Amino acid sequence: MSRRVFYGSFFVLILGTLVMFMGSVVNSPDRILVLQQEAVSATAPATLDRAVRNVINWPDWLHATWDAALLDGTGRPLPMTDQTIAPGRIGRITVSTKPRPPRTFPYVEIPPSGKDDYLIGFIVTEYVPERLLRLQITKNTAIKITNLFDQIEWRIELSPEGPGGTRLKGKVTVHTAHWRARLFGILIPRYFLQQIFLPSVEKLAKIDRPLALNPQLRDSK
């Protein structure tokens, strides 16, 4: 009987602690969460910068990305020859959660294929050639993610490393807007933020021949 009382009391104690913890999270203020990545590449900053500034290369180093494109003021993709980032430019990323056929050539007019795809909108807030790219995420059609944050920023930095190499740093900074974001940010911060930060500095570090903008190709769907 004493053993039952002990286990019962222990269970009540654990349950009470959990309730108090959840209450503190729910009632706590929103906070800033940060995740950073780092990698070293044997490729020069000038070469890696082509993979960064030419958006047609983004699917090669963004996780689960099928397509990326800079857009005009009406939301239509700019011509292929104008897919180069600059401060103030807006764009979209098509994310596919299931495998899709490989791209045979760079193509920027790829609509979502259904429930397995979602779109991420962005604006280029800062770009320093061979040094820095900052993106502000402005839209995410994955509603569950959109409701959790009111600010998401992606940052990629390049700096010379050794003879002809590059040190790459990736960083995502978010501001929570929901108690679930605060909870996950405490319990599983790294895994949680990895679902939000699509850029992979490890993938980018392995690129040595990024695609160039080809004047023969047009977004002519």
CORMO-V122034 format. One record per residue. N is the residue number from 1. RES is the residue in one letter. PSI is psi in radians with two decimals (999 if undefined). OMEGA is omega in whole degrees, 0 to 359 (NA if undefined). NEAR is the number of other ideal C-beta (glycine too) atoms within 12 Angstrom. Layout:
{{N;RES;PSI;OMEGA;NEAR} {N;RES;PSI;OMEGA;NEAR}}
This chain:
{{1;M;-0.72;179;7} {2;S;-0.58;178;8} {3;R;-0.72;178;9} {4;R;-0.73;179;10} {5;V;-0.72;180;11} {6;F;-0.88;181;12} {7;Y;-0.65;178;13} {8;G;-0.75;179;14} {9;S;-0.69;179;14} {10;F;-0.74;179;14} {11;F;-0.77;179;14} {12;V;-0.69;179;14} {13;L;-0.80;179;14} {14;I;-0.77;180;14} {15;L;-0.74;179;14} {16;G;-0.71;178;14} {17;T;-0.72;179;14} {18;L;-0.74;179;16} {19;V;-0.75;179;14} {20;M;-0.70;179;14} {21;F;-0.83;180;19} {22;M;-0.69;179;19} {23;G;-0.69;180;14} {24;S;-0.62;179;16} {25;V;-0.80;182;24} {26;V;-0.68;185;18} {27;N;-0.02;181;13} {28;S;2.74;178;18} {29;P;2.74;175;13} {30;D;2.74;187;23} {31;R;2.94;176;24} {32;I;2.30;177;23} {33;L;2.50;184;34} {34;V;2.40;172;24} {35;L;2.35;180;30} {36;Q;2.55;176;23} {37;Q;2.77;178;30} {38;E;2.51;178;22} {39;A;2.82;177;29} {40;V;2.39;181;24} {41;S;2.59;174;33} {42;A;-0.10;181;20} {43;T;2.51;182;31} {44;A;2.66;179;25} {45;P;-0.65;181;32} {46;A;-0.66;179;21} {47;T;-0.80;179;28} {48;L;-0.55;179;42} {49;D;-0.54;177;32} {50;R;-0.60;177;31} {51;A;-0.42;180;41} {52;V;-0.84;188;44} {53;R;-0.46;177;34} {54;N;1.88;190;34} {55;V;-0.40;179;46} {56;I;-0.33;179;40} {57;N;-0.20;188;33} {58;W;-0.67;178;45} {59;P;-0.31;180;35} {60;D;-0.26;181;31} {61;W;0.16;171;37} {62;L;2.27;181;35} {63;H;2.40;171;28} {64;A;0.36;183;30} {65;T;2.18;178;33} {66;W;-0.60;186;35} {67;D;2.61;174;37} {68;A;2.52;183;42} {69;A;2.51;168;40} {70;L;2.54;187;38} {71;L;2.74;173;30} {72;D;-3.04;183;18} {73;G;-0.31;179;10} {74;T;-0.02;180;8} {75;G;0.15;178;17} {76;R;2.55;179;19} {77;P;2.42;174;33} {78;L;2.82;177;29} {79;P;2.68;182;25} {80;M;-0.62;181;28} {81;T;-0.13;182;21} {82;D;0.36;181;25} {83;Q;0.91;179;37} {84;T;2.26;186;28} {85;I;2.68;174;38} {86;A;2.67;180;22} {87;P;2.35;180;19} {88;G;-0.27;180;17} {89;R;2.57;180;30} {90;I;2.76;181;30} {91;G;-3.10;179;39} {92;R;2.67;177;39} {93;I;2.26;176;39} {94;T;2.05;182;37} {95;V;2.27;179;33} {96;S;2.11;181;31} {97;T;-0.11;176;20} {98;K;2.66;182;15} {99;P;2.45;175;11} {100;R;2.82;181;20} {101;P;2.54;180;11} {102;P;2.59;178;11} {103;R;2.33;177;22} {104;T;-0.36;175;7} {105;F;2.79;180;17} {106;P;2.28;185;32} {107;Y;2.19;190;28} {108;V;-0.02;181;37} {109;E;1.20;183;23} {110;I;1.79;178;28} {111;P;2.80;175;21} {112;P;2.50;182;22} {113;S;-0.14;180;19} {114;G;-2.69;187;12} {115;K;-0.31;182;12} {116;D;-0.09;180;16} {117;D;2.68;170;25} {118;Y;2.84;185;29} {119;L;2.52;174;31} {120;I;2.15;176;39} {121;G;2.60;181;28} {122;F;2.81;171;34} {123;I;2.40;178;27} {124;V;1.95;181;31} {125;T;-0.44;179;25} {126;E;2.42;175;22} {127;Y;2.11;175;27} {128;V;1.99;184;22} {129;P;2.31;178;19} {130;E;0.23;183;24} {131;R;-0.94;194;24} {132;L;2.45;170;27} {133;L;2.25;175;42} {134;R;2.28;178;28} {135;L;2.39;171;40} {136;Q;2.14;179;30} {137;I;2.15;186;37} {138;T;-0.30;184;26} {139;K;2.54;175;23} {140;N;2.00;183;28} {141;T;-0.04;169;22} {142;A;1.62;192;29} {143;I;-0.67;183;13} {144;K;-0.59;179;16} {145;I;-0.74;183;30} {146;T;-0.70;184;24} {147;N;-0.22;185;16} {148;L;-0.37;186;29} {149;F;2.67;172;36} {150;D;0.02;176;21} {151;Q;2.25;177;23} {152;I;2.21;178;39} {153;E;2.33;173;32} {154;W;2.50;182;41} {155;R;2.29;176;33} {156;I;2.23;179;45} {157;E;2.45;175;32} {158;L;2.42;175;38} {159;S;2.57;181;24} {160;P;2.49;180;21} {161;E;1.98;178;22} {162;G;-2.85;181;14} {163;P;1.65;175;8} {164;G;0.13;181;16} {165;G;-3.06;184;22} {166;T;2.41;169;35} {167;R;2.25;182;26} {168;L;2.42;176;40} {169;K;2.29;176;28} {170;G;2.52;183;38} {171;K;2.35;172;28} {172;V;2.32;177;37} {173;T;2.19;181;26} {174;V;2.69;173;37} {175;H;2.11;185;24} {176;T;2.66;178;32} {177;A;0.29;183;22} {178;H;2.60;182;24} {179;W;-0.51;179;23} {180;R;-0.67;177;22} {181;A;-0.70;178;35} {182;R;-0.70;180;29} {183;L;-0.89;180;26} {184;F;-0.57;179;27} {185;G;-0.40;177;32} {186;I;-0.78;187;21} {187;L;-0.82;184;17} {188;I;1.07;188;16} {189;P;-0.80;184;25} {190;R;-0.86;180;19} {191;Y;-0.71;182;13} {192;F;-0.84;183;26} {193;L;-0.43;176;32} {194;Q;-0.41;178;22} {195;Q;-0.26;184;28} {196;I;-0.53;185;39} {197;F;1.74;183;35} {198;L;-0.59;180;39} {199;P;2.46;177;44} {200;S;1.95;179;28} {201;V;-0.43;176;37} {202;E;-0.77;177;19} {203;K;-0.75;180;27} {204;L;-0.65;182;40} {205;A;-0.42;183;33} {206;K;-0.14;181;22} {207;I;2.18;178;32} {208;D;-0.18;178;20} {209;R;1.30;180;13} {210;P;2.65;178;29} {211;L;2.45;174;26} {212;A;2.74;177;20} {213;L;2.11;185;26} {214;N;2.02;181;16} {215;P;-0.24;179;11} {216;Q;-0.32;183;12} {217;L;2.40;178;24} {218;R;2.68;174;20} {219;D;1.51;190;26} {220;S;0.83;180;12} {221;K;999;NA;13}}
